[in-house]
């Protein structure tokens, strides 16, 4: 998975492939998702990408962790800007954490969608086409969730 993600990302960003802005956004989001699985500083972070701008929300446990996340994202080729509303606050790694990581892996392909997970309940936020929403709902419903609240805006 990593080699595919980095390969697609590299090809899109360097221009070897003629990638649409949406493909570039998807490559950026995939890169962030891989980083989020490897770096505990991303545990409380949600992210979307649109036209090269990464929006970060959620929590970082310390100012240093927030700055590290923002710096890591800024360092990704193709990122034009960052809109960060990361707050400093407690980040709880509990039974929802593996579910959140699984959902973030699914959301790699949906650059304008993010999910909040609490007590097995998933809230989908952001924008997606009707076709993307249908595909996404089918995949997420297969995960061990207690309920899903689809608040996606159809674009």
C-alpha positions in Angstrom: 0.0 0.0 0.0 2.7 2.5 0.9 4.7 2.0 -2.3 1.5 2.5 -4.3 0.6 5.6 -2.4 4.0 7.2 -2.6 4.3 6.1 -6.3 1.0 7.6 -7.3 1.9 10.7 -5.2 5.3 11.1 -6.8 4.0 10.6 -10.3 1.2 13.1 -9.9 3.3 15.8 -8.2 6.3 15.5 -10.5 4.0 15.7 -13.6 5.0 12.3 -15.0 1.3 11.6 -15.1 -1.2 14.2 -16.1 -3.2 14.3 -12.9 -6.3 16.4 -12.3 -6.4 18.6 -9.2 -8.7 16.0 -7.6 -6.1 13.3 -8.2 -3.4 15.5 -6.7 -5.6 16.2 -3.7 -6.2 12.4 -3.3 -2.5 11.8 -3.4 -1.9 14.4 -0.7 -4.6 12.9 1.4 -3.2 9.4 1.0 0.2 10.6 2.0 -1.2 12.2 5.2 -3.2 9.0 6.0 0.0 6.9 5.8 1.8 9.5 8.0 -1.1 9.4 10.4 -0.8 5.6 10.9 2.9 6.0 11.7 2.9 9.1 13.9 1.0 9.2 17.2 0.9 13.1 16.9 -1.9 12.6 14.3 -4.1 10.4 16.6 -6.6 13.2 17.3 -6.3 14.9 13.9 -8.9 15.0 11.1 -8.0 16.3 7.7 -9.4 17.1 4.3 -7.8 18.3 1.1 -9.2 20.6 -1.6 -7.3 22.3 -4.4 -4.0 21.7 -2.6 -5.2 23.2 0.7 -5.2 20.9 3.7 -7.7 21.6 6.4 -6.7 20.2 9.8 -9.1 19.9 12.7 -9.3 18.1 16.0 -6.8 17.9 18.8 -3.1 17.7 19.5 -1.9 16.9 23.0 0.7 19.6 23.1 1.8 22.7 21.2 4.8 20.9 20.0 2.7 18.0 18.6 0.4 20.5 16.8 3.4 22.3 15.3 4.9 18.9 14.2 1.7 17.9 12.5 1.4 21.2 10.7 5.1 21.1 9.7 4.8 17.5 8.4 1.8 18.4 6.3 3.4 21.6 5.0 6.4 19.4 3.9 4.2 17.3 1.5 4.8 18.1 -2.1 1.7 19.7 -3.7 0.4 21.2 -0.5 -0.3 24.9 -1.3 -1.7 26.0 2.1 -2.9 24.7 5.5 -6.0 25.8 7.3 -5.4 24.6 10.9 -8.0 24.7 13.6 -6.1 22.1 15.7 -6.7 22.8 19.4 -4.5 21.7 22.2 -6.3 19.2 24.3 -6.4 15.7 25.5 -6.1 13.0 22.9 -7.6 9.7 24.2 -6.4 6.5 22.6 -9.1 4.0 23.4 -11.1 1.3 21.8 -12.2 3.7 19.0 -8.6 4.3 17.9 -8.2 1.2 15.7 -11.7 1.9 14.2 -10.7 5.5 13.5 -7.5 4.3 11.7 -9.6 1.8 9.6 -12.0 4.5 8.6 -9.2 6.9 7.8 -7.7 4.2 5.5 -11.0 4.0 3.7 -11.3 7.8 3.5 -7.9 8.1 1.7 -9.8 8.0 -1.5 -12.2 10.7 -0.5 -10.2 13.9 -0.2 -13.1 16.1 1.1 -14.5 13.6 3.7 -13.5 13.2 7.3 -14.9 11.1 10.1 -15.3 11.5 13.8 -15.5 8.4 15.9 -16.8 8.1 19.5 -18.0 5.0 21.2 -18.2 3.1 17.9 -20.4 5.8 16.4 -19.2 7.3 13.2 -20.1 10.8 12.0 -19.1 11.5 8.3 -18.5 15.2 7.5 -17.5 17.0 4.4 -18.4 16.7 0.7 -18.7 13.9 -1.8 -20.7 13.0 -4.9 -23.7 10.8 -4.6 -21.8 7.9 -6.2 -18.9 8.4 -3.8 -21.3 8.6 -0.8 -23.0 5.3 -1.8 -19.6 3.5 -2.2 -18.3 4.9 1.1 -21.4 4.0 3.0 -21.2 0.4 1.8 -17.6 0.0 2.9 -18.0 1.8 6.3 -21.1 -0.3 7.2 -18.9 -3.4 6.9 -16.7 -2.1 9.8 -17.5 -2.9 13.4 -19.5 0.3 14.1 -22.5 0.9 16.4 -24.0 3.5 14.2 -23.3 5.9 11.4 -24.4 9.5 11.0 -24.0 10.6 7.4 -23.7 14.4 7.4 -22.0 14.6 4.0 -23.0 17.4 1.6 -23.6 16.0 -1.9 -21.5 18.0 -4.4 
